[in-house]
Amino acid sequence: MIMFADDTSILVSNTNYDDFMTVFNLVLLHISKWFQANQWTLNTEKTNNKRFTPTNFSHYPLNLVYADQALTELDTINFSGLHLITTLRGSHT
């Protein structure tokens, strides 16, 4: 039997690109070990990543990979019924 990790969400935040990638890869390593220990499989064909950045933030390619499979980066995503977009916008009053 193969069990899939439906609706699993991971949040990693960092203002430094190199630190972000280090933390993200460490998180993926821990998740991978947890999935293996619990006989679960992460379906990389249905797994996406979503980046949220301020409009003035530099964009670097994430090139996120799990189990030798590239994770698709989306511009918009539907998360629990919310339509989320790439840039964070707000007004200060």
PyMOL Python script that loads the backbone (N, CA, C, O; Angstrom):
from pymol import cmd

cmd.read_pdbstr("""\
ATOM      1  N   MET A   1       0.837  -1.162   0.000  1.00  0.00           N
ATOM      2  CA  MET A   1       0.000   0.000   0.000  1.00  0.00           C
ATOM      3  C   MET A   1       0.894   1.240   0.000  1.00  0.00           C
ATOM      4  O   MET A   1       1.889   1.310   0.721  1.00  0.00           O
ATOM      5  N   ILE A   2       0.516   2.207  -0.822  1.00  0.00           N
ATOM      6  CA  ILE A   2       1.213   3.494  -0.850  1.00  0.00           C
ATOM      7  C   ILE A   2       0.241   4.556  -0.377  1.00  0.00           C
ATOM      8  O   ILE A   2      -0.875   4.663  -0.886  1.00  0.00           O
ATOM      9  N   MET A   3       0.669   5.340   0.600  1.00  0.00           N
ATOM     10  CA  MET A   3      -0.166   6.430   1.109  1.00  0.00           C
ATOM     11  C   MET A   3       0.464   7.746   0.680  1.00  0.00           C
ATOM     12  O   MET A   3       1.683   7.907   0.742  1.00  0.00           O
ATOM     13  N   PHE A   4      -0.367   8.684   0.245  1.00  0.00           N
ATOM     14  CA  PHE A   4       0.120   9.974  -0.202  1.00  0.00           C
ATOM     15  C   PHE A   4      -0.172  11.052   0.833  1.00  0.00           C
ATOM     16  O   PHE A   4      -1.164  10.985   1.558  1.00  0.00           O
ATOM     17  N   ALA A   5       0.693  12.028   0.889  1.00  0.00           N
ATOM     18  CA  ALA A   5       0.577  13.118   1.864  1.00  0.00           C
ATOM     19  C   ALA A   5      -0.264  14.239   1.269  1.00  0.00           C
ATOM     20  O   ALA A   5       0.269  15.274   0.869  1.00  0.00           O
ATOM     21  N   ASP A   6      -1.558  14.039   1.211  1.00  0.00           N
ATOM     22  CA  ASP A   6      -2.449  15.070   0.678  1.00  0.00           C
ATOM     23  C   ASP A   6      -2.498  16.280   1.603  1.00  0.00           C
ATOM     24  O   ASP A   6      -2.497  16.150   2.827  1.00  0.00           O
ATOM     25  N   ASP A   7      -2.539  17.444   0.997  1.00  0.00           N
ATOM     26  CA  ASP A   7      -2.724  18.709   1.712  1.00  0.00           C
ATOM     27  C   ASP A   7      -1.642  18.998   2.741  1.00  0.00           C
ATOM     28  O   ASP A   7      -1.911  19.631   3.763  1.00  0.00           O
ATOM     29  N   THR A   8      -0.446  18.550   2.486  1.00  0.00           N
ATOM     30  CA  THR A   8       0.679  18.885   3.348  1.00  0.00           C
ATOM     31  C   THR A   8       1.198  20.259   2.957  1.00  0.00           C
ATOM     32  O   THR A   8       1.408  20.523   1.773  1.00  0.00           O
ATOM     33  N   SER A   9       1.406  21.123   3.913  1.00  0.00           N
ATOM     34  CA  SER A   9       1.916  22.469   3.643  1.00  0.00           C
ATOM     35  C   SER A   9       3.197  22.690   4.437  1.00  0.00           C
ATOM     36  O   SER A   9       3.330  22.258   5.582  1.00  0.00           O
ATOM     37  N   ILE A  10       4.121  23.368   3.798  1.00  0.00           N
ATOM     38  CA  ILE A  10       5.401  23.695   4.435  1.00  0.00           C
ATOM     39  C   ILE A  10       5.623  25.187   4.246  1.00  0.00           C
ATOM     40  O   ILE A  10       5.439  25.711   3.148  1.00  0.00           O
ATOM     41  N   LEU A  11       6.012  25.859   5.294  1.00  0.00           N
ATOM     42  CA  LEU A  11       6.302  27.287   5.206  1.00  0.00           C
ATOM     43  C   LEU A  11       7.743  27.516   5.646  1.00  0.00           C
ATOM     44  O   LEU A  11       8.129  27.169   6.763  1.00  0.00           O
ATOM     45  N   VAL A  12       8.530  28.104   4.751  1.00  0.00           N
ATOM     46  CA  VAL A  12       9.909  28.461   5.056  1.00  0.00           C
ATOM     47  C   VAL A  12      10.057  29.939   4.719  1.00  0.00           C
ATOM     48  O   VAL A  12       9.646  30.378   3.645  1.00  0.00           O
ATOM     49  N   SER A  13      10.636  30.696   5.624  1.00  0.00           N
ATOM     50  CA  SER A  13      10.776  32.125   5.411  1.00  0.00           C
ATOM     51  C   SER A  13      12.194  32.574   5.751  1.00  0.00           C
ATOM     52  O   SER A  13      12.755  32.189   6.777  1.00  0.00           O
ATOM     53  N   ASN A  14      12.757  33.393   4.871  1.00  0.00           N
ATOM     54  CA  ASN A  14      14.075  33.955   5.128  1.00  0.00           C
ATOM     55  C   ASN A  14      14.315  35.073   4.132  1.00  0.00           C
ATOM     56  O   ASN A  14      13.916  34.952   2.973  1.00  0.00           O
ATOM     57  N   THR A  15      14.947  36.145   4.539  1.00  0.00           N
ATOM     58  CA  THR A  15      15.233  37.254   3.623  1.00  0.00           C
ATOM     59  C   THR A  15      16.522  37.029   2.843  1.00  0.00           C
ATOM     60  O   THR A  15      16.775  37.735   1.867  1.00  0.00           O
ATOM     61  N   ASN A  16      17.330  36.076   3.244  1.00  0.00           N
ATOM     62  CA  ASN A  16      18.578  35.774   2.562  1.00  0.00           C
ATOM     63  C   ASN A  16      18.392  34.518   1.708  1.00  0.00           C
ATOM     64  O   ASN A  16      18.000  33.468   2.218  1.00  0.00           O
ATOM     65  N   TYR A  17      18.672  34.632   0.415  1.00  0.00           N
ATOM     66  CA  TYR A  17      18.453  33.523  -0.513  1.00  0.00           C
ATOM     67  C   TYR A  17      19.235  32.266  -0.119  1.00  0.00           C
ATOM     68  O   TYR A  17      18.667  31.174  -0.072  1.00  0.00           O
ATOM     69  N   ASP A  18      20.517  32.411   0.161  1.00  0.00           N
ATOM     70  CA  ASP A  18      21.333  31.250   0.506  1.00  0.00           C
ATOM     71  C   ASP A  18      20.846  30.579   1.785  1.00  0.00           C
ATOM     72  O   ASP A  18      20.788  29.351   1.863  1.00  0.00           O
ATOM     73  N   ASP A  19      20.498  31.381   2.783  1.00  0.00           N
ATOM     74  CA  ASP A  19      19.974  30.822   4.031  1.00  0.00           C
ATOM     75  C   ASP A  19      18.639  30.129   3.792  1.00  0.00           C
ATOM     76  O   ASP A  19      18.371  29.068   4.355  1.00  0.00           O
ATOM     77  N   PHE A  20      17.798  30.740   2.948  1.00  0.00           N
ATOM     78  CA  PHE A  20      16.512  30.124   2.619  1.00  0.00           C
ATOM     79  C   PHE A  20      16.714  28.747   2.017  1.00  0.00           C
ATOM     80  O   PHE A  20      16.081  27.781   2.444  1.00  0.00           O
ATOM     81  N   MET A  21      17.596  28.649   1.023  1.00  0.00           N
ATOM     82  CA  MET A  21      17.828  27.373   0.351  1.00  0.00           C
ATOM     83  C   MET A  21      18.388  26.332   1.324  1.00  0.00           C
ATOM     84  O   MET A  21      18.018  25.160   1.255  1.00  0.00           O
ATOM     85  N   THR A  22      19.268  26.747   2.221  1.00  0.00           N
ATOM     86  CA  THR A  22      19.818  25.824   3.215  1.00  0.00           C
ATOM     87  C   THR A  22      18.716  25.292   4.125  1.00  0.00           C
ATOM     88  O   THR A  22      18.624  24.087   4.355  1.00  0.00           O
ATOM     89  N   VAL A  23      17.887  26.184   4.637  1.00  0.00           N
ATOM     90  CA  VAL A  23      16.804  25.783   5.531  1.00  0.00           C
ATOM     91  C   VAL A  23      15.786  24.925   4.776  1.00  0.00           C
ATOM     92  O   VAL A  23      15.336  23.900   5.289  1.00  0.00           O
ATOM     93  N   PHE A  24      15.426  25.338   3.570  1.00  0.00           N
ATOM     94  CA  PHE A  24      14.444  24.584   2.800  1.00  0.00           C
ATOM     95  C   PHE A  24      14.928  23.162   2.532  1.00  0.00           C
ATOM     96  O   PHE A  24      14.166  22.208   2.690  1.00  0.00           O
ATOM     97  N   ASN A  25      16.171  23.016   2.133  1.00  0.00           N
ATOM     98  CA  ASN A  25      16.709  21.674   1.869  1.00  0.00           C
ATOM     99  C   ASN A  25      16.763  20.832   3.139  1.00  0.00           C
ATOM    100  O   ASN A  25      16.544  19.621   3.083  1.00  0.00           O
ATOM    101  N   LEU A  26      17.049  21.449   4.275  1.00  0.00           N
ATOM    102  CA  LEU A  26      17.038  20.735   5.542  1.00  0.00           C
ATOM    103  C   LEU A  26      15.620  20.273   5.891  1.00  0.00           C
ATOM    104  O   LEU A  26      15.421  19.152   6.357  1.00  0.00           O
ATOM    105  N   VAL A  27      14.645  21.144   5.660  1.00  0.00           N
ATOM    106  CA  VAL A  27      13.243  20.786   5.904  1.00  0.00           C
ATOM    107  C   VAL A  27      12.837  19.622   5.002  1.00  0.00           C
ATOM    108  O   VAL A  27      12.189  18.680   5.460  1.00  0.00           O
ATOM    109  N   LEU A  28      13.213  19.680   3.723  1.00  0.00           N
ATOM    110  CA  LEU A  28      12.885  18.583   2.815  1.00  0.00           C
ATOM    111  C   LEU A  28      13.526  17.272   3.256  1.00  0.00           C
ATOM    112  O   LEU A  28      12.917  16.210   3.126  1.00  0.00           O
ATOM    113  N   LEU A  29      14.732  17.339   3.768  1.00  0.00           N
ATOM    114  CA  LEU A  29      15.394  16.143   4.270  1.00  0.00           C
ATOM    115  C   LEU A  29      14.611  15.534   5.430  1.00  0.00           C
ATOM    116  O   LEU A  29      14.398  14.322   5.464  1.00  0.00           O
ATOM    117  N   HIS A  30      14.184  16.360   6.374  1.00  0.00           N
ATOM    118  CA  HIS A  30      13.408  15.875   7.514  1.00  0.00           C
ATOM    119  C   HIS A  30      12.054  15.316   7.073  1.00  0.00           C
ATOM    120  O   HIS A  30      11.603  14.289   7.579  1.00  0.00           O
ATOM    121  N   ILE A  31      11.416  15.999   6.131  1.00  0.00           N
ATOM    122  CA  ILE A  31      10.123  15.526   5.633  1.00  0.00           C
ATOM    123  C   ILE A  31      10.290  14.186   4.932  1.00  0.00           C
ATOM    124  O   ILE A  31       9.488  13.270   5.118  1.00  0.00           O
ATOM    125  N   SER A  32      11.324  14.083   4.137  1.00  0.00           N
ATOM    126  CA  SER A  32      11.589  12.829   3.427  1.00  0.00           C
ATOM    127  C   SER A  32      11.770  11.671   4.399  1.00  0.00           C
ATOM    128  O   SER A  32      11.224  10.588   4.187  1.00  0.00           O
ATOM    129  N   LYS A  33      12.529  11.895   5.454  1.00  0.00           N
ATOM    130  CA  LYS A  33      12.742  10.853   6.474  1.00  0.00           C
ATOM    131  C   LYS A  33      11.433  10.502   7.168  1.00  0.00           C
ATOM    132  O   LYS A  33      11.171   9.329   7.433  1.00  0.00           O
ATOM    133  N   TRP A  34      10.603  11.509   7.467  1.00  0.00           N
ATOM    134  CA  TRP A  34       9.330  11.259   8.130  1.00  0.00           C
ATOM    135  C   TRP A  34       8.406  10.451   7.223  1.00  0.00           C
ATOM    136  O   TRP A  34       7.770   9.495   7.666  1.00  0.00           O
ATOM    137  N   PHE A  35       8.336  10.849   5.930  1.00  0.00           N
ATOM    138  CA  PHE A  35       7.496  10.116   4.983  1.00  0.00           C
ATOM    139  C   PHE A  35       7.949   8.665   4.877  1.00  0.00           C
ATOM    140  O   PHE A  35       7.118   7.757   4.881  1.00  0.00           O
ATOM    141  N   GLN A  36       9.249   8.439   4.783  1.00  0.00           N
ATOM    142  CA  GLN A  36       9.769   7.074   4.680  1.00  0.00           C
ATOM    143  C   GLN A  36       9.453   6.265   5.925  1.00  0.00           C
ATOM    144  O   GLN A  36       9.059   5.103   5.828  1.00  0.00           O
ATOM    145  N   ALA A  37       9.621   6.866   7.087  1.00  0.00           N
ATOM    146  CA  ALA A  37       9.356   6.160   8.345  1.00  0.00           C
ATOM    147  C   ALA A  37       7.883   5.784   8.486  1.00  0.00           C
ATOM    148  O   ALA A  37       7.551   4.786   9.126  1.00  0.00           O
ATOM    149  N   ASN A  38       7.002   6.588   7.887  1.00  0.00           N
ATOM    150  CA  ASN A  38       5.560   6.340   7.987  1.00  0.00           C
ATOM    151  C   ASN A  38       4.980   5.719   6.724  1.00  0.00           C
ATOM    152  O   ASN A  38       3.763   5.626   6.566  1.00  0.00           O
ATOM    153  N   GLN A  39       5.866   5.297   5.829  1.00  0.00           N
ATOM    154  CA  GLN A  39       5.491   4.640   4.571  1.00  0.00           C
ATOM    155  C   GLN A  39       4.549   5.506   3.735  1.00  0.00           C
ATOM    156  O   GLN A  39       3.574   5.012   3.169  1.00  0.00           O
ATOM    157  N   TRP A  40       4.848   6.788   3.665  1.00  0.00           N
ATOM    158  CA  TRP A  40       4.096   7.722   2.840  1.00  0.00           C
ATOM    159  C   TRP A  40       4.972   8.124   1.661  1.00  0.00           C
ATOM    160  O   TRP A  40       6.194   7.976   1.697  1.00  0.00           O
ATOM    161  N   THR A  41       4.331   8.631   0.624  1.00  0.00           N
ATOM    162  CA  THR A  41       5.033   9.088  -0.563  1.00  0.00           C
ATOM    163  C   THR A  41       4.546  10.482  -0.920  1.00  0.00           C
ATOM    164  O   THR A  41       3.344  10.747  -0.921  1.00  0.00           O
ATOM    165  N   LEU A  42       5.477  11.364  -1.221  1.00  0.00           N
ATOM    166  CA  LEU A  42       5.127  12.690  -1.693  1.00  0.00           C
ATOM    167  C   LEU A  42       5.023  12.620  -3.212  1.00  0.00           C
ATOM    168  O   LEU A  42       6.006  12.319  -3.888  1.00  0.00           O
ATOM    169  N   ASN A  43       3.845  12.894  -3.748  1.00  0.00           N
ATOM    170  CA  ASN A  43       3.616  12.845  -5.183  1.00  0.00           C
ATOM    171  C   ASN A  43       4.146  14.135  -5.806  1.00  0.00           C
ATOM    172  O   ASN A  43       3.484  15.171  -5.757  1.00  0.00           O
ATOM    173  N   THR A  44       5.339  14.067  -6.391  1.00  0.00           N
ATOM    174  CA  THR A  44       5.975  15.272  -6.934  1.00  0.00           C
ATOM    175  C   THR A  44       5.231  15.808  -8.157  1.00  0.00           C
ATOM    176  O   THR A  44       5.386  16.979  -8.502  1.00  0.00           O
ATOM    177  N   GLU A  45       4.432  14.975  -8.816  1.00  0.00           N
ATOM    178  CA  GLU A  45       3.651  15.455  -9.961  1.00  0.00           C
ATOM    179  C   GLU A  45       2.535  16.393  -9.510  1.00  0.00           C
ATOM    180  O   GLU A  45       2.071  17.223 -10.291  1.00  0.00           O
ATOM    181  N   LYS A  46       2.104  16.269  -8.271  1.00  0.00           N
ATOM    182  CA  LYS A  46       1.037  17.116  -7.744  1.00  0.00           C
ATOM    183  C   LYS A  46       1.556  18.104  -6.697  1.00  0.00           C
ATOM    184  O   LYS A  46       0.772  18.790  -6.042  1.00  0.00           O
ATOM    185  N   THR A  47       2.865  18.173  -6.547  1.00  0.00           N
ATOM    186  CA  THR A  47       3.469  19.050  -5.547  1.00  0.00           C
ATOM    187  C   THR A  47       3.989  20.310  -6.227  1.00  0.00           C
ATOM    188  O   THR A  47       4.710  20.240  -7.222  1.00  0.00           O
ATOM    189  N   ASN A  48       3.618  21.455  -5.683  1.00  0.00           N
ATOM    190  CA  ASN A  48       4.027  22.741  -6.235  1.00  0.00           C
ATOM    191  C   ASN A  48       4.616  23.605  -5.134  1.00  0.00           C
ATOM    192  O   ASN A  48       4.444  23.334  -3.946  1.00  0.00           O
ATOM    193  N   ASN A  49       5.311  24.644  -5.554  1.00  0.00           N
ATOM    194  CA  ASN A  49       5.776  25.608  -4.562  1.00  0.00           C
ATOM    195  C   ASN A  49       5.284  26.988  -4.947  1.00  0.00           C
ATOM    196  O   ASN A  49       5.088  27.294  -6.123  1.00  0.00           O
ATOM    197  N   LYS A  50       5.093  27.793  -3.956  1.00  0.00           N
ATOM    198  CA  LYS A  50       4.567  29.151  -4.119  1.00  0.00           C
ATOM    199  C   LYS A  50       5.432  30.093  -3.321  1.00  0.00           C
ATOM    200  O   LYS A  50       5.624  29.908  -2.120  1.00  0.00           O
ATOM    201  N   ARG A  51       5.946  31.086  -3.977  1.00  0.00           N
ATOM    202  CA  ARG A  51       6.808  32.073  -3.328  1.00  0.00           C
ATOM    203  C   ARG A  51       6.011  33.358  -3.129  1.00  0.00           C
ATOM    204  O   ARG A  51       5.307  33.805  -4.035  1.00  0.00           O
ATOM    205  N   PHE A  52       6.124  33.945  -1.950  1.00  0.00           N
ATOM    206  CA  PHE A  52       5.503  35.235  -1.661  1.00  0.00           C
ATOM    207  C   PHE A  52       6.617  36.223  -1.352  1.00  0.00           C
ATOM    208  O   PHE A  52       7.427  36.007  -0.450  1.00  0.00           O
ATOM    209  N   THR A  53       6.647  37.307  -2.110  1.00  0.00           N
ATOM    210  CA  THR A  53       7.687  38.312  -1.921  1.00  0.00           C
ATOM    211  C   THR A  53       7.089  39.708  -2.043  1.00  0.00           C
ATOM    212  O   THR A  53       6.083  39.897  -2.727  1.00  0.00           O
ATOM    213  N   PRO A  54       7.702  40.679  -1.386  1.00  0.00           N
ATOM    214  CA  PRO A  54       7.298  42.069  -1.622  1.00  0.00           C
ATOM    215  C   PRO A  54       7.622  42.446  -3.068  1.00  0.00           C
ATOM    216  O   PRO A  54       8.486  41.824  -3.687  1.00  0.00           O
ATOM    217  N   THR A  55       6.945  43.449  -3.610  1.00  0.00           N
ATOM    218  CA  THR A  55       7.149  43.832  -5.012  1.00  0.00           C
ATOM    219  C   THR A  55       8.565  44.327  -5.280  1.00  0.00           C
ATOM    220  O   THR A  55       9.037  44.220  -6.412  1.00  0.00           O
ATOM    221  N   ASN A  56       9.256  44.863  -4.283  1.00  0.00           N
ATOM    222  CA  ASN A  56      10.608  45.396  -4.495  1.00  0.00           C
ATOM    223  C   ASN A  56      11.705  44.381  -4.167  1.00  0.00           C
ATOM    224  O   ASN A  56      12.877  44.752  -4.109  1.00  0.00           O
ATOM    225  N   PHE A  57      11.361  43.135  -3.957  1.00  0.00           N
ATOM    226  CA  PHE A  57      12.316  42.103  -3.571  1.00  0.00           C
ATOM    227  C   PHE A  57      12.930  41.462  -4.809  1.00  0.00           C
ATOM    228  O   PHE A  57      12.226  41.206  -5.785  1.00  0.00           O
ATOM    229  N   SER A  58      14.225  41.203  -4.782  1.00  0.00           N
ATOM    230  CA  SER A  58      14.900  40.544  -5.900  1.00  0.00           C
ATOM    231  C   SER A  58      14.387  39.118  -6.042  1.00  0.00           C
ATOM    232  O   SER A  58      14.171  38.417  -5.054  1.00  0.00           O
ATOM    233  N   HIS A  59      14.198  38.706  -7.284  1.00  0.00           N
ATOM    234  CA  HIS A  59      13.708  37.353  -7.542  1.00  0.00           C
ATOM    235  C   HIS A  59      14.854  36.477  -8.036  1.00  0.00           C
ATOM    236  O   HIS A  59      15.505  36.788  -9.033  1.00  0.00           O
ATOM    237  N   TYR A  60      15.082  35.406  -7.342  1.00  0.00           N
ATOM    238  CA  TYR A  60      16.072  34.431  -7.740  1.00  0.00           C
ATOM    239  C   TYR A  60      15.337  33.131  -8.044  1.00  0.00           C
ATOM    240  O   TYR A  60      14.321  32.827  -7.418  1.00  0.00           O
ATOM    241  N   PRO A  61      15.844  32.373  -8.992  1.00  0.00           N
ATOM    242  CA  PRO A  61      15.191  31.085  -9.261  1.00  0.00           C
ATOM    243  C   PRO A  61      15.352  30.162  -8.058  1.00  0.00           C
ATOM    244  O   PRO A  61      16.439  30.052  -7.490  1.00  0.00           O
ATOM    245  N   LEU A  62      14.267  29.505  -7.677  1.00  0.00           N
ATOM    246  CA  LEU A  62      14.345  28.620  -6.522  1.00  0.00           C
ATOM    247  C   LEU A  62      14.888  27.246  -6.893  1.00  0.00           C
ATOM    248  O   LEU A  62      15.682  26.672  -6.148  1.00  0.00           O
ATOM    249  N   ASN A  63      14.464  26.714  -8.039  1.00  0.00           N
ATOM    250  CA  ASN A  63      14.940  25.403  -8.473  1.00  0.00           C
ATOM    251  C   ASN A  63      14.848  24.374  -7.347  1.00  0.00           C
ATOM    252  O   ASN A  63      15.836  23.721  -7.012  1.00  0.00           O
ATOM    253  N   LEU A  64      13.674  24.237  -6.775  1.00  0.00           N
ATOM    254  CA  LEU A  64      13.465  23.308  -5.672  1.00  0.00           C
ATOM    255  C   LEU A  64      13.297  21.899  -6.209  1.00  0.00           C
ATOM    256  O   LEU A  64      12.592  21.674  -7.193  1.00  0.00           O
ATOM    257  N   VAL A  65      13.957  20.952  -5.550  1.00  0.00           N
ATOM    258  CA  VAL A  65      13.969  19.568  -5.998  1.00  0.00           C
ATOM    259  C   VAL A  65      13.684  18.652  -4.813  1.00  0.00           C
ATOM    260  O   VAL A  65      14.187  18.861  -3.709  1.00  0.00           O
ATOM    261  N   TYR A  66      12.865  17.632  -5.067  1.00  0.00           N
ATOM    262  CA  TYR A  66      12.577  16.612  -4.060  1.00  0.00           C
ATOM    263  C   TYR A  66      12.675  15.258  -4.751  1.00  0.00           C
ATOM    264  O   TYR A  66      12.011  15.031  -5.762  1.00  0.00           O
ATOM    265  N   ALA A  67      13.483  14.372  -4.225  1.00  0.00           N
ATOM    266  CA  ALA A  67      13.668  13.022  -4.778  1.00  0.00           C
ATOM    267  C   ALA A  67      14.013  13.103  -6.272  1.00  0.00           C
ATOM    268  O   ALA A  67      13.436  12.391  -7.094  1.00  0.00           O
ATOM    269  N   ASP A  68      14.946  13.966  -6.599  1.00  0.00           N
ATOM    270  CA  ASP A  68      15.419  14.157  -7.975  1.00  0.00           C
ATOM    271  C   ASP A  68      14.340  14.646  -8.940  1.00  0.00           C
ATOM    272  O   ASP A  68      14.505  14.528 -10.154  1.00  0.00           O
ATOM    273  N   GLN A  69      13.248  15.190  -8.426  1.00  0.00           N
ATOM    274  CA  GLN A  69      12.179  15.737  -9.251  1.00  0.00           C
ATOM    275  C   GLN A  69      12.041  17.233  -8.948  1.00  0.00           C
ATOM    276  O   GLN A  69      11.952  17.631  -7.786  1.00  0.00           O
ATOM    277  N   ALA A  70      12.023  18.050  -9.992  1.00  0.00           N
ATOM    278  CA  ALA A  70      11.840  19.490  -9.822  1.00  0.00           C
ATOM    279  C   ALA A  70      10.417  19.768  -9.360  1.00  0.00           C
ATOM    280  O   ALA A  70       9.466  19.170  -9.863  1.00  0.00           O
ATOM    281  N   LEU A  71      10.274  20.669  -8.410  1.00  0.00           N
ATOM    282  CA  LEU A  71       8.962  21.081  -7.924  1.00  0.00           C
ATOM    283  C   LEU A  71       8.541  22.337  -8.682  1.00  0.00           C
ATOM    284  O   LEU A  71       9.286  23.316  -8.723  1.00  0.00           O
ATOM    285  N   THR A  72       7.372  22.313  -9.270  1.00  0.00           N
ATOM    286  CA  THR A  72       6.873  23.404 -10.094  1.00  0.00           C
ATOM    287  C   THR A  72       6.550  24.618  -9.241  1.00  0.00           C
ATOM    288  O   THR A  72       5.872  24.513  -8.219  1.00  0.00           O
ATOM    289  N   GLU A  73       7.048  25.783  -9.678  1.00  0.00           N
ATOM    290  CA  GLU A  73       6.710  27.039  -9.001  1.00  0.00           C
ATOM    291  C   GLU A  73       5.527  27.681  -9.721  1.00  0.00           C
ATOM    292  O   GLU A  73       5.550  27.857 -10.939  1.00  0.00           O
ATOM    293  N   LEU A  74       4.508  28.024  -8.963  1.00  0.00           N
ATOM    294  CA  LEU A  74       3.296  28.624  -9.523  1.00  0.00           C
ATOM    295  C   LEU A  74       3.237  30.111  -9.219  1.00  0.00           C
ATOM    296  O   LEU A  74       3.729  30.563  -8.185  1.00  0.00           O
ATOM    297  N   ASP A  75       2.624  30.880 -10.138  1.00  0.00           N
ATOM    298  CA  ASP A  75       2.407  32.309  -9.899  1.00  0.00           C
ATOM    299  C   ASP A  75       1.201  32.532  -8.999  1.00  0.00           C
ATOM    300  O   ASP A  75       1.189  33.456  -8.186  1.00  0.00           O
ATOM    301  N   THR A  76       0.194  31.690  -9.144  1.00  0.00           N
ATOM    302  CA  THR A  76      -0.999  31.760  -8.302  1.00  0.00           C
ATOM    303  C   THR A  76      -1.316  30.355  -7.810  1.00  0.00           C
ATOM    304  O   THR A  76      -0.956  29.361  -8.441  1.00  0.00           O
ATOM    305  N   ILE A  77      -1.989  30.294  -6.683  1.00  0.00           N
ATOM    306  CA  ILE A  77      -2.326  28.994  -6.111  1.00  0.00           C
ATOM    307  C   ILE A  77      -3.639  29.122  -5.343  1.00  0.00           C
ATOM    308  O   ILE A  77      -3.936  30.170  -4.769  1.00  0.00           O
ATOM    309  N   ASN A  78      -4.409  28.057  -5.339  1.00  0.00           N
ATOM    310  CA  ASN A  78      -5.633  28.005  -4.554  1.00  0.00           C
ATOM    311  C   ASN A  78      -5.308  27.210  -3.290  1.00  0.00           C
ATOM    312  O   ASN A  78      -5.043  26.010  -3.356  1.00  0.00           O
ATOM    313  N   PHE A  79      -5.331  27.870  -2.168  1.00  0.00           N
ATOM    314  CA  PHE A  79      -4.956  27.246  -0.896  1.00  0.00           C
ATOM    315  C   PHE A  79      -6.134  27.338   0.054  1.00  0.00           C
ATOM    316  O   PHE A  79      -6.481  28.418   0.532  1.00  0.00           O
ATOM    317  N   SER A  80      -6.739  26.205   0.318  1.00  0.00           N
ATOM    318  CA  SER A  80      -7.894  26.139   1.220  1.00  0.00           C
ATOM    319  C   SER A  80      -8.977  27.147   0.839  1.00  0.00           C
ATOM    320  O   SER A  80      -9.574  27.796   1.698  1.00  0.00           O
ATOM    321  N   GLY A  81      -9.217  27.263  -0.472  1.00  0.00           N
ATOM    322  CA  GLY A  81     -10.268  28.154  -0.942  1.00  0.00           C
ATOM    323  C   GLY A  81      -9.838  29.597  -1.150  1.00  0.00           C
ATOM    324  O   GLY A  81     -10.636  30.415  -1.609  1.00  0.00           O
ATOM    325  N   LEU A  82      -8.599  29.926  -0.823  1.00  0.00           N
ATOM    326  CA  LEU A  82      -8.088  31.279  -1.026  1.00  0.00           C
ATOM    327  C   LEU A  82      -7.241  31.323  -2.289  1.00  0.00           C
ATOM    328  O   LEU A  82      -6.383  30.462  -2.487  1.00  0.00           O
ATOM    329  N   HIS A  83      -7.468  32.306  -3.137  1.00  0.00           N
ATOM    330  CA  HIS A  83      -6.679  32.489  -4.349  1.00  0.00           C
ATOM    331  C   HIS A  83      -5.503  33.394  -3.995  1.00  0.00           C
ATOM    332  O   HIS A  83      -5.689  34.582  -3.734  1.00  0.00           O
ATOM    333  N   LEU A  84      -4.294  32.834  -3.984  1.00  0.00           N
ATOM    334  CA  LEU A  84      -3.113  33.580  -3.558  1.00  0.00           C
ATOM    335  C   LEU A  84      -2.246  33.911  -4.760  1.00  0.00           C
ATOM    336  O   LEU A  84      -2.078  33.083  -5.655  1.00  0.00           O
ATOM    337  N   ILE A  85      -1.684  35.138  -4.786  1.00  0.00           N
ATOM    338  CA  ILE A  85      -0.832  35.578  -5.881  1.00  0.00           C
ATOM    339  C   ILE A  85       0.598  35.755  -5.390  1.00  0.00           C
ATOM    340  O   ILE A  85       0.869  35.703  -4.190  1.00  0.00           O
ATOM    341  N   THR A  86       1.510  35.964  -6.339  1.00  0.00           N
ATOM    342  CA  THR A  86       2.944  35.979  -6.031  1.00  0.00           C
ATOM    343  C   THR A  86       3.380  37.138  -5.149  1.00  0.00           C
ATOM    344  O   THR A  86       4.077  36.925  -4.157  1.00  0.00           O
ATOM    345  N   THR A  87       2.989  38.350  -5.486  1.00  0.00           N
ATOM    346  CA  THR A  87       3.523  39.518  -4.762  1.00  0.00           C
ATOM    347  C   THR A  87       2.636  39.896  -3.596  1.00  0.00           C
ATOM    348  O   THR A  87       1.410  39.806  -3.662  1.00  0.00           O
ATOM    349  N   LEU A  88       3.279  40.316  -2.539  1.00  0.00           N
ATOM    350  CA  LEU A  88       2.564  40.820  -1.367  1.00  0.00           C
ATOM    351  C   LEU A  88       2.387  42.311  -1.550  1.00  0.00           C
ATOM    352  O   LEU A  88       3.345  43.043  -1.799  1.00  0.00           O
ATOM    353  N   ARG A  89       1.170  42.743  -1.425  1.00  0.00           N
ATOM    354  CA  ARG A  89       0.881  44.160  -1.576  1.00  0.00           C
ATOM    355  C   ARG A  89       0.072  44.635  -0.386  1.00  0.00           C
ATOM    356  O   ARG A  89      -0.702  43.878   0.199  1.00  0.00           O
ATOM    357  N   GLY A  90       0.255  45.860  -0.046  1.00  0.00           N
ATOM    358  CA  GLY A  90      -0.513  46.422   1.043  1.00  0.00           C
ATOM    359  C   GLY A  90      -0.354  47.922   1.055  1.00  0.00           C
ATOM    360  O   GLY A  90       0.518  48.476   0.385  1.00  0.00           O
ATOM    361  N   SER A  91      -1.176  48.551   1.796  1.00  0.00           N
ATOM    362  CA  SER A  91      -1.056  50.013   1.912  1.00  0.00           C
ATOM    363  C   SER A  91      -0.847  50.356   3.372  1.00  0.00           C
ATOM    364  O   SER A  91      -1.398  49.719   4.269  1.00  0.00           O
ATOM    365  N   HIS A  92      -0.047  51.366   3.582  1.00  0.00           N
ATOM    366  CA  HIS A  92       0.232  51.836   4.942  1.00  0.00           C
ATOM    367  C   HIS A  92      -0.484  53.167   5.120  1.00  0.00           C
ATOM    368  O   HIS A  92      -0.315  54.089   4.322  1.00  0.00           O
ATOM    369  N   THR A  93      -1.269  53.255   6.157  1.00  0.00           N
ATOM    370  CA  THR A  93      -1.984  54.509   6.404  1.00  0.00           C
ATOM    371  C   THR A  93      -1.512  55.145   7.686  1.00  0.00           C
ATOM    372  O   THR A  93      -2.000  56.211   8.062  1.00  0.00           O
TER     373      THR A  93
END
""", "prot")
cmd.dss("prot")
cmd.show_as("cartoon", "prot")
cmd.util.cbc("prot")
cmd.orient("prot")
